[in-house]
Amino acid sequence: MTEIESKTIALVGSQKGVYTFLADLTNHKQLMPESVYNWSATPDECKFTIQNMTKLELKVSQRVEFSEIKIETKGEVPFKISLSLNIVE
């Protein structure tokens, strides 16, 4: 299994505000690079295409209020993704 770990990203805002923004997958479109298109989302799930790669579906699998959001792939996908967003002050 390949594991890719990203570095910490600092965001300006309260812990509650950052969590509230990230907990709603409809907001994630603002964070996507230009290579992502055909975006559609609900607060709990999103679908999109990555240019010259594949289509992906993601869903929120767990929320811990104001501190953690876990997102994973949904349905049939060419590779599995698991994201853990940890929000700390």
N, C-alpha and C positions, 0 to 999 in steps of 0.2 A: 504494500500500500504506500502511495506517495502522500506525504504530508507537507503542506505548504503553510507556513506560519507568517503572517504579516506583522509589521511593526506597529507599535502603539501610535494612534492618531489622536491629537488633542483637538477638542472642539470647544468653542466658547459658548457658554450657557450653563444653566443650572443642571444638576444631575437629573432632576425630574423632567425638565424641558428636553434634554437630549434623549432620554429614554422614551418620552412620549412621541417624539419625532421618529425615532428608529423603530419603535414597536409597531408602527403602521406601515406596511410594505408599500402602500401607494406613494409614500414619500421617497422611497428609494430610487425612483426614476431620476430624481435630481442628482443622485450620486453616481449614476452610471456613465461610462465613457461613451463617446459618439459611436463606437462599434456595436452598441446595443440598440436594437430596434424592435418593432412589433411588441412594445411593452403594454401589458395589461395587468391590473392588480386589484386586489381587495385588501383590506387591512391584514388579512391572514395568509394570502397566497399571491404569487405573481408568476407571470409567464413572459418570456422574452426570447429573442434570437440574438446570438452573438455572430456578427459578420464573419463569414468564411469559417465558421465553426459548427455550431449546433443550436438547437432550441432547448431551453431549459424551463422547468417548472420548480418553484421553491415554495415552501410553506413554513410558517412559524410552528415549531414543535414544542416550544416552552417559553414562557415569560415569567420572570421573577421581578415583580414590580420595582421599578426604578433602579435595577441593578444588572439584569441579564436578559438577553434574548437569544434563543437558539433557533437557527434556520437550517432546514435540510431540503434535499431534493425530493420531488414528488413525482410519482408515476414512473414510466419507463424513460430512463435517461442513459446516455452513453457513459457517464461517469457520475459517481455520487459526490455530493458536496455537503459538508457540515460546517456551518458558521456559528461561532459563539461570540456574541457582542457583549462585552463586559463594560458596564458604565460605572465609573468611579469618579469621585470628586478629586 
